[in-house]
Structures are given as structure tokens and as C-alpha cells.
């Protein structure tokens, strides 16, 4: 039984700049999706489709088979060390091929999150600090309860500082 993980918009930043340069699924390497715009998405754009996978995002033409329990590690191309905040991992059923899914129809559900770890240092210690400490990588595990269909994976890194 395989779930197909669509490598579309793998890492999406809210108020930050960067994207996935590579994805490793259970030891298999995939090049990241080269986005056209790493620019700022204003918080007021929360109802705009640009907030889903970033500005003018288009579907990636690559998908990777992954079993429930698979580990997916994403490496970012860049992340500003002053950008502190929570990380939220989400999946959505594509209900068909990921290459043609309408991003505005995806119903994302949260599978993991990490936020403020320690409020004592200046600006606190956040999950973004963990990601930066791991050489700008973040790993999730596909839950045992995830759908066995084609799903899209997105991680949101939210700037709070």
C-alpha cells in the first residue's frame, strides 16, 4: 500500500523567504521544486490562494511513493535566522493526480506541529530554531492514519518575530 506524496509546494513560508531545495523520502533523494517567487505573502492574504503554496504556485510534475510511516526530510535553500516561529505540517488528499489538482480545492489536515519551546531567551526558542540547528532541514513522518490516495504535503513556517 502506497500513498503518493505530491512534491508540490513542499515548504511554504508565511512572511518568510525560501523553498525546498531537496526532499528525502525514506533515503531516496528528490530535487526540490524551483519556485518562481520567494517573496513576502502578507498576512492579510490569508483568504487568497497565494497563501496555500505561495505566490502563483503551480503544481509540481513530480510525485514520490511513500508508505504510512515514511519519513520525509525537506532541506530549505535559505531561511533567515531572525525569522522565529512555529512549524505546522499538513497533508491533503489530491483526489486524483497531483499534477492536475486545484490547490484551492485541497482540504489540508494537520499531522504535526511545533511552536515555542522556551520563552526565556530573547525572542524565545522556537521550532524554526530546531530546523536551523538541523542544517535547515525538517522531517515529518506520514501518519498511520493518513489516506492511501495521492496526497499533498505542505509545511508552514510562520514568522512571529
Residue pairs with C-beta under 8 A, 6 or more apart in sequence:
1 67
1 68
1 148
2 65
2 66
2 67
2 148
3 65
3 66
3 67
3 68
3 70
3 142
3 146
3 147
3 148
3 149
3 150
3 151
4 63
4 64
4 65
4 66
4 98
4 149
4 150
4 151
5 25
5 63
5 64
5 65
5 66
5 70
5 72
5 142
5 151
5 152
5 153
6 59
6 60
6 63
6 94
6 98
6 101
6 150
6 151
6 152
6 153
7 20
7 23
7 30
7 32
7 33
7 60
7 62
7 63
7 64
7 98
7 153
8 33
8 53
8 57
8 59
8 60
8 98
8 101
8 103
8 152
9 33
9 35
9 52
9 53
9 54
9 57
9 60
9 103
9 152
9 154
10 19
10 20
10 23
10 32
10 33
10 74
10 153
10 154
10 155
11 18
11 19
11 20
11 74
11 76
11 138
11 154
11 155
11 157
12 52
12 53
12 54
12 57
12 154
12 155
12 156
13 19
13 38
13 41
13 54
13 156
13 157
13 159
14 41
14 43
14 51
14 156
14 157
14 158
14 159
15 40
15 41
15 42
15 43
15 83
15 158
15 159
16 79
16 80
16 83
16 157
16 159
17 38
17 39
17 40
17 78
17 80
18 38
18 76
18 77
18 78
18 79
19 32
19 33
19 34
19 35
19 38
19 54
19 76
19 77
20 32
20 33
20 74
20 75
20 76
20 77
21 31
21 32
21 75
21 76
21 77
22 29
22 30
22 31
22 32
22 74
22 75
23 29
23 30
23 32
23 64
23 72
23 73
23 74
23 75
24 30
24 72
24 73
24 75
25 64
25 66
25 70
25 71
25 72
25 73
26 66
26 67
26 70
26 71
28 64
30 62
30 64
31 62
32 74
32 75
32 77
33 60
33 62
35 54
35 57
36 55
36 56
37 54
37 55
37 56
38 54
38 78
39 55
41 50
41 51
41 54
41 55
45 51
49 103
49 104
50 56
50 57
52 103
52 104
52 106
52 154
53 103
53 154
57 103
59 98
59 99
59 100
59 101
59 103
60 98
60 99
61 99
63 98
63 99
63 150
66 72
66 142
67 142
68 142
68 143
68 144
68 145
68 146
68 148
69 141
69 142
69 144
70 141
70 142
71 139
71 140
71 141
71 142
72 139
72 140
72 141
72 142
72 153
73 137
73 138
73 139
74 137
74 138
74 139
74 155
75 135
75 136
75 137
76 131
76 136
76 137
76 138
77 136
78 136
79 128
79 131
79 132
79 136
79 157
81 132
82 161
83 128
83 157
83 159
83 161
84 123
84 124
84 126
84 128
84 129
84 159
84 160
84 161
85 115
85 126
85 127
85 128
85 157
85 158
85 159
85 160
85 161
86 113
86 114
86 115
86 116
86 126
86 127
86 128
86 157
86 158
86 160
87 113
87 114
87 115
87 127
87 128
87 131
87 138
87 155
87 156
87 157
87 158
88 110
88 112
88 113
88 155
88 156
88 158
89 110
89 111
89 112
89 113
89 140
89 153
89 154
89 155
90 108
90 109
90 110
90 111
90 153
90 154
90 155
90 156
91 108
91 109
91 111
91 142
91 143
91 146
91 147
91 151
91 152
91 153
91 154
92 106
92 107
92 108
92 109
92 151
92 152
92 154
93 106
93 107
93 147
93 149
93 150
93 151
94 101
94 106
94 149
94 150
94 151
94 152
95 101
95 105
95 149
95 150
96 150
97 150
98 150
98 152
101 150
101 152
106 152
108 152
108 154
111 140
111 142
111 143
111 146
112 140
112 141
113 127
114 127
114 130
115 126
115 127
116 124
116 125
116 126
117 124
117 125
117 126
117 127
117 129
117 130
118 124
118 125
119 125
123 161
126 160
128 157
131 137
131 138
131 157
138 155
140 153
140 155
